[in-house]
Amino acid sequence: MTKTKRILALGAALVVTAGLAAGGVLLGRSLQPTSMAETYIQEEDVLRLVEEEAPLSAYSQYLHQEFYGSGITQTTYVLPMNYQGGFAWVMANALELDQTPRYVALVPSIEPGEDEEILRIYYREEESS
């Protein structure tokens, strides 16, 4: 292989590599949220969802984890929220995804064994007697 062909082959390899790298960066950016407001739920979003009596499924538009209860079928969505310079967790629980949550509360941790402190209750279904 002549020196010219090697230079051309190296140049072509660099162009292809640069193109793949640029495509990967653009694809990665398109898969990532453009701002924190699109990722983490904000308190005004929680207040709006509660006021609208939105079903539990409406909370899934924000970053969340799903937990399923044992015994009685129930679903809890846990959503991270910026809170006083850190994170707290919005917990919304319903029997069905198309139902209004039975409660929506802000808690400091979702780790097992942590204190069950509630920072704020946004909504709690009244208990029937």
DSSP file (Angstrom, degrees, kcal/mol; ACC not computed):
  #  RESIDUE AA STRUCTURE BP1 BP2  ACC     N-H-->O    O-->H-N    N-H-->O    O-->H-N    TCO  KAPPA ALPHA  PHI   PSI    X-CA   Y-CA   Z-CA
    1    1 A M              0   0    0      0, 0.0     2,-0.0     0, 0.0     0, 0.0   0.000 360.0 360.0 360.0 132.3    0.0    0.0    0.0
    2    2 A T     >  -     0   0    0      1,-0.1     4,-2.3     4,-0.0     5,-0.2  -0.301 360.0-109.1 -78.4 164.9    1.4    3.3   -1.0
    3    3 A K  H  > S+     0   0    0      1,-0.2     4,-2.2     2,-0.2     5,-0.2   0.880 118.8  52.8 -60.8 -39.6    1.8    6.2    1.4
    4    4 A T  H  > S+     0   0    0      2,-0.2     4,-2.4     1,-0.2    -1,-0.2   0.909 109.1  48.7 -64.2 -43.6   -1.0    8.1   -0.4
    5    5 A K  H  > S+     0   0    0      1,-0.2     4,-2.6     2,-0.2    -1,-0.2   0.887 110.8  51.1 -65.7 -38.3   -3.4    5.2    0.0
    6    6 A R  H  X S+     0   0    0     -4,-2.3     4,-2.6     2,-0.2    -2,-0.2   0.910 110.8  48.2 -64.3 -41.4   -2.6    4.8    3.7
    7    7 A I  H  X S+     0   0    0     -4,-2.2     4,-2.5     2,-0.2    -2,-0.2   0.914 113.3  47.7 -64.4 -42.9   -3.2    8.5    4.3
    8    8 A L  H  X S+     0   0    0     -4,-2.4     4,-2.6     2,-0.2    -2,-0.2   0.903 112.8  48.8 -64.5 -41.6   -6.5    8.4    2.4
    9    9 A A  H  X S+     0   0    0     -4,-2.6     4,-2.4     2,-0.2    -2,-0.2   0.911 112.7  47.7 -65.1 -42.4   -7.5    5.2    4.4
   10   10 A L  H  X S+     0   0    0     -4,-2.6     4,-2.3     2,-0.2    -2,-0.2   0.909 112.3  49.7 -63.9 -42.9   -6.6    6.9    7.7
   11   11 A G  H  X S+     0   0    0     -4,-2.5     4,-2.3     2,-0.2    -2,-0.2   0.914 111.3  48.6 -62.0 -43.6   -8.5   10.0    6.7
   12   12 A A  H  X S+     0   0    0     -4,-2.6     4,-2.5     1,-0.2    -2,-0.2   0.903 111.1  50.6 -63.8 -41.0  -11.6    8.0    5.7
   13   13 A A  H  X S+     0   0    0     -4,-2.4     4,-2.5     1,-0.2    -1,-0.2   0.893 110.5  49.6 -63.7 -39.6  -11.4    6.1    9.0
   14   14 A L  H  X S+     0   0    0     -4,-2.3     4,-2.7     2,-0.2    -2,-0.2   0.897 110.9  49.4 -66.4 -39.9  -11.2    9.3   11.0
   15   15 A V  H  X S+     0   0    0     -4,-2.3     4,-2.4     2,-0.2    -2,-0.2   0.924 113.2  46.4 -64.6 -44.7  -14.2   10.8    9.1
   16   16 A V  H  X S+     0   0    0     -4,-2.5     4,-2.5     2,-0.2    -2,-0.2   0.927 114.3  47.9 -64.1 -44.6  -16.3    7.6    9.8
   17   17 A T  H  X S+     0   0    0     -4,-2.5     4,-2.5     1,-0.2    -2,-0.2   0.918 112.6  48.4 -62.5 -44.2  -15.2    7.6   13.5
   18   18 A A  H  X S+     0   0    0     -4,-2.7     4,-2.6     2,-0.2    -1,-0.2   0.895 111.6  50.7 -63.9 -39.3  -16.0   11.3   13.9
   19   19 A G  H  X S+     0   0    0     -4,-2.4     4,-2.4     2,-0.2    -2,-0.2   0.913 111.6  46.8 -64.5 -43.4  -19.4   10.8   12.2
   20   20 A L  H  X S+     0   0    0     -4,-2.5     4,-2.4     2,-0.2    -2,-0.2   0.900 113.0  49.4 -64.9 -40.7  -20.2    7.9   14.5
   21   21 A A  H  X S+     0   0    0     -4,-2.5     4,-2.3     2,-0.2    -2,-0.2   0.928 112.2  47.3 -64.9 -44.4  -19.1    9.8   17.6
   22   22 A A  H  X S+     0   0    0     -4,-2.6     4,-2.5     1,-0.2    -2,-0.2   0.909 112.4  50.2 -63.5 -41.8  -21.2   12.8   16.6
   23   23 A G  H  X S+     0   0    0     -4,-2.4     4,-2.6     1,-0.2    -1,-0.2   0.898 110.2  50.2 -62.6 -40.7  -24.2   10.6   15.9
   24   24 A G  H  X S+     0   0    0     -4,-2.4     4,-2.6     2,-0.2    -2,-0.2   0.896 110.6  49.1 -64.4 -40.9  -23.8    9.0   19.3
   25   25 A V  H  X S+     0   0    0     -4,-2.3     4,-2.4     2,-0.2    -2,-0.2   0.931 113.3  46.8 -64.0 -45.4  -23.6   12.3   21.1
   26   26 A L  H  X S+     0   0    0     -4,-2.5     4,-2.0     2,-0.2    -2,-0.2   0.905 113.6  48.2 -64.4 -41.4  -26.7   13.6   19.2
   27   27 A L  H  X S+     0   0    0     -4,-2.6     4,-1.3     2,-0.2    -2,-0.2   0.922 111.3  50.7 -64.5 -43.6  -28.6   10.4   20.0
   28   28 A G  H  X S+     0   0    0     -4,-2.6     4,-0.8     1,-0.2     3,-0.2   0.894 110.5  49.4 -60.7 -40.7  -27.6   10.5   23.6
   29   29 A R  H >< S+     0   0    0     -4,-2.4     3,-0.6     1,-0.2    -1,-0.2   0.879 107.6  54.0 -66.3 -37.3  -28.8   14.1   23.9
   30   30 A S  H 3< S+     0   0    0     -4,-2.0    -1,-0.2     1,-0.2    -2,-0.2   0.779 108.8  49.6 -69.9 -23.8  -32.1   13.3   22.3
   31   31 A L  H 3< S+     0   0    0     -4,-1.3    -1,-0.2    -3,-0.2    -2,-0.2   0.620 101.0  77.1 -87.2 -13.7  -32.7   10.5   24.9
   32   32 A Q  S << S-     0   0    0     -4,-0.8     7,-0.0    -3,-0.6     2,-0.0  -0.712  92.3-102.3 -97.2 148.6  -31.8   12.8   27.8
   33   33 A P        -     0   0    0      0, 0.0    -1,-0.1     0, 0.0     3,-0.1  -0.335  22.4-136.2 -63.7 149.7  -34.2   15.4   29.2
   34   34 A T  S    S+     0   0    0      1,-0.2     2,-0.3    -4,-0.1     3,-0.0   0.706  81.5   9.4 -84.0 -19.7  -33.5   18.9   28.2
   35   35 A S  S >> S-     0   0    0      1,-0.1     3,-1.1     0, 0.0     4,-0.5  -0.985  74.4-110.0-153.1 162.2  -34.0   20.4   31.6
   36   36 A M  H >> S+     0   0    0     -2,-0.3     4,-2.4     1,-0.3     3,-1.2   0.831 113.9  66.3 -62.6 -30.7  -34.6   19.3   35.2
   37   37 A A  H 34 S+     0   0    0      1,-0.3    -1,-0.3     2,-0.2     5,-0.2   0.800 101.9  48.7 -62.3 -26.6  -38.2   20.5   35.0
   38   38 A E  H <4 S+     0   0    0     -3,-1.1    -1,-0.3     3,-0.1    -2,-0.2   0.583 119.9  37.6 -86.6 -10.4  -38.8   17.8   32.4
   39   39 A T  H << S+     0   0    0     -3,-1.2    24,-2.9    -4,-0.5     2,-0.3   0.861 112.8  43.9-103.2 -60.3  -37.2   15.1   34.6
   40   40 A Y  S  < S-     0   0    0     -4,-2.4    -1,-0.2    22,-0.2    41,-0.2  -0.687  84.6-114.2 -95.4 141.5  -38.0   15.7   38.2
   41   41 A I        -     0   0    0     39,-1.0    41,-0.5    -2,-0.3     2,-0.3  -0.456  29.3-145.7 -70.1 144.5  -41.5   16.7   39.5
   42   42 A Q    >>  -     0   0    0     -5,-0.2     4,-1.9    39,-0.1     3,-0.7  -0.746  24.5-110.5-107.6 159.0  -41.8   20.1   41.0
   43   43 A E  H 3> S+     0   0    0     -2,-0.3     4,-2.7     1,-0.3     5,-0.2   0.878 119.0  56.1 -58.9 -37.9  -44.0   21.1   43.8
   44   44 A E  H 3> S+     0   0    0      1,-0.2     4,-2.0     2,-0.2    -1,-0.3   0.838 106.0  52.2 -64.3 -30.3  -46.3   23.1   41.5
   45   45 A D  H <> S+     0   0    0     -3,-0.7     4,-2.7     2,-0.2    -1,-0.2   0.909 109.5  48.7 -68.0 -42.4  -46.7   20.0   39.4
   46   46 A V  H  X S+     0   0    0     -4,-1.9     4,-2.5     1,-0.2     5,-0.2   0.939 111.9  48.8 -62.2 -46.7  -47.8   18.0   42.4
   47   47 A L  H  X S+     0   0    0     -4,-2.7     4,-2.5     1,-0.2    -1,-0.2   0.892 112.3  48.9 -61.0 -40.4  -50.2   20.7   43.5
   48   48 A R  H  X S+     0   0    0     -4,-2.0     4,-2.6     2,-0.2    -1,-0.2   0.933 111.5  48.4 -65.4 -46.5  -51.7   20.9   40.0
   49   49 A L  H  <>S+     0   0    0     -4,-2.7     5,-2.5     1,-0.2     4,-0.4   0.893 113.9  46.9 -61.7 -40.2  -52.1   17.1   39.7
   50   50 A V  H ><5S+     0   0    0     -4,-2.5     3,-1.1    -5,-0.2    -1,-0.2   0.932 112.7  49.1 -66.7 -45.4  -53.8   16.9   43.1
   51   51 A E  H 3<5S+     0   0    0     -4,-2.5    -2,-0.2     1,-0.3    -1,-0.2   0.886 112.5  47.7 -61.7 -38.9  -56.1   19.9   42.3
   52   52 A E  T 3<5S-     0   0    0     -4,-2.6    -1,-0.3    -5,-0.2    -2,-0.2   0.529 106.6-129.1 -77.4  -5.4  -57.0   18.2   39.0
   53   53 A E  T < 5 -     0   0    0     -3,-1.1    -3,-0.2    -4,-0.4    -2,-0.1   0.913  40.8-171.9  52.3  44.8  -57.6   14.9   40.8
   54   54 A A      < -     0   0    0     -5,-2.5    -1,-0.1    -6,-0.2    45,-0.0  -0.312  23.6-106.2 -66.5 147.3  -55.4   13.4   38.1
   55   55 A P    >   -     0   0    0      0, 0.0     3,-1.7     0, 0.0     4,-0.5  -0.284  32.6-103.7 -69.7 162.7  -55.1    9.6   38.0
   56   56 A L  G >  S+     0   0    0     43,-2.5     3,-1.7    40,-0.4     4,-0.4   0.851 119.0  66.5 -55.4 -36.1  -52.0    7.9   39.2
   57   57 A S  G >  S+     0   0    0     40,-2.5     3,-1.2     1,-0.3    -1,-0.3   0.772  89.0  66.5 -59.6 -25.9  -50.9    7.3   35.6
   58   58 A A  G X  S+     0   0    0     -3,-1.7     3,-1.1    39,-0.3    -1,-0.3   0.774  92.2  61.6 -66.3 -25.3  -50.5   11.1   35.2
   59   59 A Y  G X  S+     0   0    0     -3,-1.7     3,-1.5    -4,-0.5    -1,-0.3   0.683  85.5  77.5 -73.2 -16.8  -47.6   11.0   37.6
   60   60 A S  G <  S+     0   0    0     -3,-1.2    -1,-0.2    -4,-0.4    -2,-0.2   0.592  72.5  78.8 -72.9  -8.8  -45.7    8.7   35.3
   61   61 A Q  G <  S+     0   0    0     -3,-1.1    -1,-0.3    -4,-0.2     2,-0.3   0.639  92.1  63.6 -71.4 -11.8  -44.8   11.6   33.0
   62   62 A Y  S <  S-     0   0    0     -3,-1.5   -22,-0.2    -4,-0.1   -23,-0.1  -0.722 110.3 -78.0-107.0 160.1  -42.1   12.5   35.5
   63   63 A L  S    S+     0   0    0    -24,-2.9   -22,-0.3    -2,-0.3     2,-0.3  -0.367  72.6 150.0 -55.1 127.1  -39.1   10.4   36.6
   64   64 A H        -     0   0    0     15,-0.2     2,-0.4    -4,-0.1    15,-0.2  -0.976  43.7-132.4-156.4 165.1  -40.5    7.8   38.9
   65   65 A Q  E     -A   78   0A   0     13,-2.0    13,-2.4    -2,-0.3     2,-0.4  -0.947  24.1-138.6-119.7 147.1  -40.2    4.3   40.4
   66   66 A E  E     -A   77   0A   0     -2,-0.4     2,-0.4    11,-0.2    11,-0.2  -0.895  17.2-174.4-108.6 136.5  -43.1    1.9   40.6
   67   67 A F  E     -A   76   0A   0      9,-2.5     9,-2.9    -2,-0.4     2,-0.5  -0.987  11.1-151.5-126.8 139.4  -43.8   -0.3   43.6
   68   68 A Y  E     -A   75   0A   0     -2,-0.4     7,-0.2     7,-0.2     5,-0.1  -0.944  15.9-133.1-115.0 129.9  -46.5   -2.9   43.9
   69   69 A G        -     0   0    0      5,-2.4     5,-0.3    -2,-0.5     2,-0.2  -0.311  15.5-124.3 -77.1 160.4  -48.0   -3.8   47.2
   70   70 A S  S    S+     0   0    0      3,-0.1     2,-1.0    -2,-0.1    -1,-0.1  -0.650  82.2  13.5 -99.5 162.9  -48.6   -7.3   48.4
   71   71 A G  S    S+     0   0    0     -2,-0.2     2,-0.3     2,-0.0    -2,-0.0  -0.655 125.4  42.5  76.9-107.4  -52.0   -8.6   49.5
   72   72 A I  S    S-     0   0    0     -2,-1.0     2,-0.4     1,-0.1    -3,-0.1  -0.566 100.4-113.2 -69.9 131.5  -54.3   -5.9   48.3
   73   73 A T        +     0   0    0     -2,-0.3     2,-0.3    -5,-0.1    -3,-0.1  -0.539  56.1 147.9 -69.8 123.2  -53.3   -4.9   44.8
   74   74 A Q        -     0   0    0     -2,-0.4    -5,-2.4    -5,-0.3     2,-0.4  -0.986  35.0-142.8-153.1 154.4  -52.0   -1.3   44.9
   75   75 A T  E     -AB  68  94A   0     19,-3.0    19,-2.3    -2,-0.3     2,-0.5  -0.970   9.8-166.0-123.0 136.5  -49.4    0.7   43.1
   76   76 A T  E     -AB  67  93A   0     -9,-2.9    -9,-2.5    -2,-0.4     2,-0.5  -0.987   5.9-157.2-121.6 127.4  -47.2    3.4   44.5
   77   77 A Y  E     -AB  66  92A   0     15,-2.9    15,-2.5    -2,-0.5     2,-0.5  -0.876   6.3-161.5 -98.7 135.2  -45.2    5.8   42.4
   78   78 A V  E     -AB  65  91A   0    -13,-2.4   -13,-2.0    -2,-0.5    13,-0.2  -0.981  10.3-174.1-119.4 121.9  -42.2    7.4   44.0
   79   79 A L  E     - B   0  90A   0     11,-2.7    11,-3.1    -2,-0.5   -15,-0.2  -0.959  22.1-127.5-122.0 127.5  -40.9   10.6   42.3
   80   80 A P  E     - B   0  89A   0      0, 0.0   -39,-1.0     0, 0.0     2,-0.4  -0.494  30.3-176.2 -71.3 142.6  -37.8   12.5   43.2
   81   81 A M  E     - B   0  88A   0      7,-2.5     7,-2.4    -2,-0.2     2,-0.2  -1.000  32.2-109.6-140.1 137.2  -38.3   16.2   43.9
   82   82 A N  E     + B   0  87A   0    -41,-0.5     2,-0.3    -2,-0.4     5,-0.3  -0.472  45.7 173.9 -62.3 132.1  -35.8   19.0   44.6
   83   83 A Y  E >   - B   0  86A   0      3,-2.5     3,-1.7    -2,-0.2    -2,-0.0  -0.903  58.0 -26.8-150.5 115.4  -36.3   19.9   48.2
   84   84 A Q  T 3  S-     0   0    0     -2,-0.3     3,-0.1     1,-0.3    -2,-0.0   0.875 126.3 -44.0  48.1  49.8  -34.3   22.4   50.3
   85   85 A G  T 3  S+     0   0    0      1,-0.3    -1,-0.3     0, 0.0     2,-0.2   0.491 134.5  50.0  79.8   3.9  -31.1   21.9   48.3
   86   86 A G  E <  S-B   83   0A   0     -3,-1.7    -3,-2.5    -5,-0.1     2,-0.4  -0.498  92.8 -72.2-141.0-148.5  -31.4   18.1   48.2
   87   87 A F  E     +B   82   0A   0     -5,-0.3     2,-0.3    -2,-0.2    -5,-0.2  -0.952  33.9 175.3-124.4 144.6  -34.0   15.5   47.2
   88   88 A A  E     -B   81   0A   0     -7,-2.4    -7,-2.5    -2,-0.4     2,-0.5  -0.785  30.8-114.0-129.0 178.0  -37.2   14.3   48.9
   89   89 A W  E     -BC  80 107A   0     18,-3.2    18,-3.0    -2,-0.3     2,-0.6  -0.963   9.3-147.5-126.7 127.3  -39.7   11.8   47.5
   90   90 A V  E     -BC  79 106A   0    -11,-3.1   -11,-2.7    -2,-0.5     2,-0.5  -0.813  19.5-161.9 -88.0 125.1  -43.3   12.3   46.4
   91   91 A M  E     +BC  78 105A   0     14,-3.3    14,-2.3    -2,-0.6     2,-0.4  -0.944  10.7 179.8-111.8 125.9  -45.2    9.2   47.1
   92   92 A A  E     -BC  77 104A   0    -15,-2.5   -15,-2.9    -2,-0.5     2,-0.4  -0.994   6.6-171.3-125.7 131.0  -48.6    8.7   45.3
   93   93 A N  E     +BC  76 103A   0     10,-1.9     9,-3.9    -2,-0.4    10,-1.0  -0.974  12.2 157.3-130.2 134.6  -50.6    5.5   45.9
   94   94 A A  E     -B   75   0A   0    -19,-2.3   -19,-3.0    -2,-0.4     3,-0.1  -0.973  44.6-126.6-147.6 160.1  -53.7    4.2   44.2
   95   95 A L  S    S+     0   0    0     -2,-0.3     2,-0.3     5,-0.3    -1,-0.1   0.833  99.6  21.8 -75.3 -33.1  -55.4    0.8   43.8
   96   96 A E  S >  S-     0   0    0      4,-0.1     3,-1.6   -21,-0.1   -40,-0.4  -0.957  77.0-122.6-134.3 152.0  -55.5    1.3   40.0
   97   97 A L  T 3  S+     0   0    0     -2,-0.3   -40,-2.5     1,-0.3   -39,-0.3   0.788 112.9  53.9 -63.9 -27.8  -53.5    3.4   37.6
   98   98 A D  T 3  S+     0   0    0    -42,-0.2     2,-0.3   -43,-0.2    -1,-0.3   0.334  95.9  89.2 -91.1   8.9  -56.7    5.1   36.3
   99   99 A Q  S <  S-     0   0    0     -3,-1.6   -43,-2.5     1,-0.0   -42,-0.2  -0.741  87.3-101.8-103.5 153.5  -57.8    6.1   39.8
  100  100 A T        -     0   0    0     -2,-0.3    -5,-0.3   -45,-0.3    -4,-0.1  -0.498  54.4 -94.7 -65.0 137.8  -57.0    9.3   41.8
  101  101 A P        -     0   0    0      0, 0.0    -7,-0.3     0, 0.0     3,-0.1  -0.208  20.1-138.4 -56.5 145.6  -54.3    8.5   44.3
  102  102 A R  S    S+     0   0    0     -9,-3.9    23,-3.8     1,-0.3     2,-0.3   0.791  87.9   2.0 -73.8 -29.5  -55.5    7.6   47.8
  103  103 A Y  E     -CD  93 124A   0    -10,-1.0   -10,-1.9    21,-0.3     2,-0.4  -0.985  56.4-163.6-153.1 154.1  -52.7    9.8   49.2
  104  104 A V  E     +CD  92 123A   0     19,-2.9    18,-2.5    -2,-0.3    19,-1.9  -0.968  28.1 162.2-136.5 119.5  -49.9   12.0   47.9
  105  105 A A  E     -CD  91 121A   0    -14,-2.3   -14,-3.3    -2,-0.4     2,-0.5  -0.948  36.5-127.8-140.6 156.6  -47.1   12.8   50.4
  106  106 A L  E     +CD  90 120A   0     14,-3.2    13,-2.6    -2,-0.3    14,-1.4  -0.931  31.7 178.5-106.7 124.2  -43.6   14.1   50.5
  107  107 A V  E     -C   89   0A   0    -18,-3.0   -18,-3.2    -2,-0.5    11,-0.2  -0.914  32.8-132.3-126.1 152.7  -41.1   12.0   52.5
  108  108 A P  S    S+     0   0    0      0, 0.0     2,-0.3     0, 0.0   -21,-0.1   0.737  85.7  12.5 -76.6 -21.8  -37.4   12.4   53.1
  109  109 A S        -     0   0    0      8,-0.3   -20,-0.1     6,-0.2   -21,-0.0  -0.996  41.7-162.5-153.9 151.9  -36.4    8.9   52.2
  110  110 A I        +     0   0    0     -2,-0.3    -1,-0.1    -3,-0.1     3,-0.0   0.199  57.1 123.0-116.8  12.2  -37.6    5.7   50.7
  111  111 A E  S >  S-     0   0    0      1,-0.1     3,-1.7     4,-0.1    -2,-0.1  -0.546  70.8-108.5 -74.8 135.2  -34.9    3.5   52.2
  112  112 A P  T 3  S+     0   0    0      0, 0.0     3,-0.1     0, 0.0    -1,-0.1  -0.360 104.2  25.5 -60.8 141.8  -36.2    0.6   54.4
  113  113 A G  T 3  S+     0   0    0      1,-0.3     2,-0.1    -3,-0.0     3,-0.1   0.292  92.2 125.0  87.9 -11.2  -35.6    1.2   58.0
  114  114 A E  S <  S-     0   0    0     -3,-1.7    -1,-0.3     1,-0.1    -5,-0.0  -0.415  76.3 -82.0 -76.4 157.8  -35.5    5.0   57.7
  115  115 A D        -     0   0    0      1,-0.1     2,-0.3    -3,-0.1    -6,-0.2  -0.299  34.7-128.2 -57.6 143.2  -37.9    7.0   59.9
  116  116 A E        +     0   0    0     -3,-0.1    -1,-0.1    -8,-0.1     2,-0.0  -0.102  51.4 158.2 -86.1  35.8  -41.4    7.2   58.4
  117  117 A E        -     0   0    0     -2,-0.3     2,-0.5     1,-0.1    -8,-0.3  -0.349  31.6-149.9 -63.5 138.8  -41.3   11.0   58.7
  118  118 A I        -     0   0    0    -11,-0.2   -11,-0.2     1,-0.1     3,-0.1  -0.964  10.6-170.9-111.9 121.7  -43.8   12.8   56.4
  119  119 A L  S    S-     0   0    0    -13,-2.6     2,-0.3    -2,-0.5   -12,-0.2   0.855  72.6  -7.0 -78.7 -36.4  -42.6   16.3   55.3
  120  120 A R  E     -D  106   0A   0    -14,-1.4   -14,-3.2     0, 0.0     2,-0.6  -0.958  55.2-144.5-160.7 139.4  -45.9   17.3   53.7
  121  121 A I  E     +D  105   0A   0     -2,-0.3   -16,-0.2   -16,-0.2     3,-0.1  -0.945  16.1 177.6-106.6 118.3  -49.2   15.7   52.9
  122  122 A Y  E    S-     0   0A   0    -18,-2.5     2,-0.3    -2,-0.6   -17,-0.2   0.824  72.3  -3.9 -85.5 -35.8  -50.7   17.0   49.6
  123  123 A Y  E     -D  104   0A   0    -19,-1.9   -19,-2.9     2,-0.0    -1,-0.4  -0.968  57.1-179.4-158.5 140.2  -53.7   14.8   49.6
  124  124 A R  E     -D  103   0A   0     -2,-0.3   -21,-0.3   -21,-0.2   -22,-0.1  -0.957  32.7-120.5-143.1 125.4  -55.1   12.0   51.8
  125  125 A E        -     0   0    0    -23,-3.8     2,-0.2    -2,-0.3   -23,-0.1  -0.383  35.8-112.5 -62.1 135.0  -58.3   10.2   51.0
  126  126 A E        -     0   0    0      1,-0.1     2,-0.3    -2,-0.1    -1,-0.1  -0.491  32.0-116.1 -71.1 139.4  -60.7   10.5   53.9
  127  127 A E        -     0   0    0     -2,-0.2     2,-0.3    -3,-0.1    -1,-0.1  -0.567  24.1-131.6 -77.9 135.5  -61.4    7.3   55.6
  128  128 A S              0   0    0     -2,-0.3    -1,-0.1     1,-0.1    -3,-0.0  -0.634 360.0 360.0 -85.8 146.8  -64.9    6.0   55.5
  129  129 A S              0   0    0     -2,-0.3    -1,-0.1     0, 0.0    -2,-0.0   0.456 360.0 360.0 -99.3 360.0  -66.5    4.9   58.7
